Amino acid sequence: MALSHYEFDRFRHSLIAAQRLGSRQISEYMKAIDLTPSQSEVIQVLKRWQPLSLKDLGTLLVCEKDSPSRLIERLVKDGLIDKVMNPADARFVLLQLTDLGQEKSLQIEEIEEKLRGNLEKVFNDEELSLMSSTLEKMLVHFPDAETLRKRGLMK
C-alpha cells in the first residue's frame, strides 16, 4: 500500500519541524555556556571515549562526520581539548579533554538533564522508545546508523 501524499507530507514536515525545534533549543542552551551543539557533542564523545584520534572521533560524531578538523582546532584554541602524542604511533596525535573541557562537560550534562526534563513533560519512556524505533527504521540503511551503533544508541 502506497503512502498517501498527505501522510508523507505530514511525516516529512513534522520531522523537519521537530528537528528544527530541537536544534534551536539545544543551540540556545549551549550558547549560554559559549558552545555550539557540535562542540558539545565532541566534548561529550571525548568524555566517554578519550583519548581518540581525529579519525576515530569522526566515526562517533553525528554533527560533523566527514571533516571535524576545523571544529577540533577551535576547541583546541579555546583550551577545551589537548592534542597528545599517540604512544602507539608518534606520527599521530590523540585528542583528550583538558580540565576546562571536563568542566564544560559537567555543564553540558546539566543542560542535557534540563532537555530530558522537557521531554518527560510531554512523553513517557514507551512513547520515546517507539519514536526512536521508528526513526531507527528510517535510518538503518544510511551511514549515520553505524555512528549511532558505535555509540551504543542503536541496535
C-alpha positions as CSV (number, residue, x, y, z in Angstrom):
1,M,0.0,0.0,0.0
2,A,1.4,3.4,-1.0
3,L,1.7,6.3,1.4
4,S,-0.8,9.0,0.7
5,H,0.6,12.4,-0.2
6,Y,-1.0,13.8,3.0
7,E,0.7,11.3,5.3
8,F,4.0,11.7,3.5
9,D,3.9,15.5,3.8
10,R,2.6,15.2,7.4
11,F,5.5,13.0,8.4
12,R,8.2,14.9,6.5
13,H,7.2,18.3,7.7
14,S,6.7,17.1,11.3
15,L,10.1,15.6,11.3
16,I,11.7,18.8,9.9
17,A,9.8,21.0,12.4
18,A,10.8,18.7,15.4
19,Q,14.4,18.7,14.3
20,R,14.5,22.5,14.0
21,L,12.8,22.9,17.3
22,G,15.3,20.6,19.0
23,S,18.2,22.3,17.3
24,R,17.0,25.7,18.4
25,Q,16.6,24.6,22.0
26,I,20.0,22.9,22.1
27,S,21.6,25.9,20.5
28,E,20.0,28.3,23.0
29,Y,21.1,26.2,26.0
30,M,24.7,25.7,24.6
31,K,25.0,29.4,23.8
32,A,24.6,30.1,27.5
33,I,27.9,28.2,28.1
34,D,29.7,29.5,25.0
35,L,29.4,26.3,23.0
36,T,27.7,25.2,19.8
37,P,25.7,22.0,19.7
38,S,28.5,20.4,17.6
39,Q,31.2,21.4,20.1
40,S,29.1,20.0,22.9
41,E,28.8,16.7,21.0
42,V,32.6,16.5,20.6
43,I,33.1,17.2,24.3
44,Q,30.6,14.5,25.3
45,V,32.1,11.9,22.9
46,L,35.6,12.6,24.1
47,K,34.5,12.4,27.8
48,R,33.2,8.9,27.2
49,W,35.9,7.5,24.8
50,Q,39.0,9.6,25.2
51,P,41.7,9.7,24.1
52,L,40.8,9.4,20.4
53,S,42.4,10.0,17.1
54,L,40.7,12.6,14.9
55,K,39.7,9.8,12.6
56,D,38.1,7.7,15.4
57,L,36.4,10.7,16.8
58,G,34.9,11.4,13.4
59,T,33.3,7.9,13.3
60,L,31.5,8.7,16.5
61,L,30.1,12.1,15.6
62,V,26.7,12.9,14.1
63,C,27.3,16.6,13.9
64,E,30.3,16.8,11.6
65,K,31.1,13.3,10.5
66,D,33.2,13.9,7.4
67,S,35.6,16.6,8.5
68,P,35.7,17.6,12.1
69,S,39.2,19.0,12.0
70,R,38.1,22.7,12.0
71,L,35.7,22.0,14.8
72,I,38.5,20.3,16.8
73,E,41.0,23.1,16.1
74,R,38.6,25.6,17.6
75,L,38.2,23.5,20.7
76,V,42.0,23.2,21.0
77,K,42.3,27.0,20.5
78,D,39.7,27.6,23.3
79,G,41.6,25.3,25.6
80,L,38.9,22.6,25.8
81,I,40.9,19.8,24.0
82,D,44.5,18.9,24.1
83,K,46.4,17.1,21.4
84,V,48.8,14.5,22.9
85,M,51.3,12.2,21.3
86,N,49.9,8.7,20.4
87,P,52.1,6.2,22.3
88,A,51.4,3.6,19.7
89,D,52.5,5.8,16.8
90,A,54.3,9.1,17.4
91,R,53.3,10.4,13.9
92,F,49.8,10.8,15.1
93,V,48.1,12.7,17.9
94,L,45.2,11.7,20.2
95,L,42.6,14.1,21.4
96,Q,41.5,14.4,25.0
97,L,39.7,16.9,27.2
98,T,41.6,19.5,29.2
99,D,40.4,20.4,32.8
100,L,38.4,23.2,31.3
101,G,36.9,20.7,28.8
102,Q,35.9,18.4,31.7
103,E,34.2,21.4,33.4
104,K,32.3,22.2,30.2
105,S,31.3,18.5,30.1
106,L,29.6,18.9,33.5
107,Q,27.8,22.0,32.3
108,I,26.6,20.1,29.2
109,E,25.3,17.3,31.4
110,E,23.3,19.8,33.4
111,I,21.8,21.1,30.2
112,E,21.0,17.6,29.0
113,E,19.2,17.0,32.2
114,K,17.0,20.1,31.5
115,L,16.3,18.8,28.0
116,R,15.4,15.4,29.4
117,G,13.1,17.1,31.8
118,N,11.4,19.0,29.0
119,L,10.8,15.7,27.1
120,E,9.5,14.0,30.3
121,K,6.7,16.6,30.4
122,V,5.5,15.5,27.0
123,F,6.5,11.8,26.6
124,N,6.9,8.7,28.7
125,D,9.7,6.1,28.1
126,E,7.4,3.9,26.0
127,E,6.5,6.8,23.7
128,L,10.1,7.8,23.3
129,S,11.1,4.3,22.6
130,L,8.5,3.9,19.9
131,M,9.7,7.2,18.2
132,S,13.3,6.1,18.5
133,S,12.5,2.7,16.9
134,T,10.6,4.4,14.1
135,L,13.5,6.8,13.4
136,E,16.0,3.9,13.5
137,K,13.9,2.0,10.9
138,M,14.2,5.1,8.7
139,L,18.0,5.4,9.3
140,V,19.1,1.8,9.2
141,H,20.4,1.9,5.7
142,F,22.3,5.1,6.0
143,P,25.8,5.9,7.4
144,D,24.5,7.7,10.5
145,A,23.1,4.4,11.7
146,E,26.6,3.0,12.0
147,T,27.6,6.1,14.0
148,L,24.7,5.5,16.4
149,R,25.5,1.8,16.7
150,K,29.2,2.6,17.6
151,R,27.9,5.0,20.3
152,G,25.5,2.3,21.6
153,L,22.4,4.3,20.7
154,M,21.1,1.9,18.1
155,K,20.8,-1.9,17.7
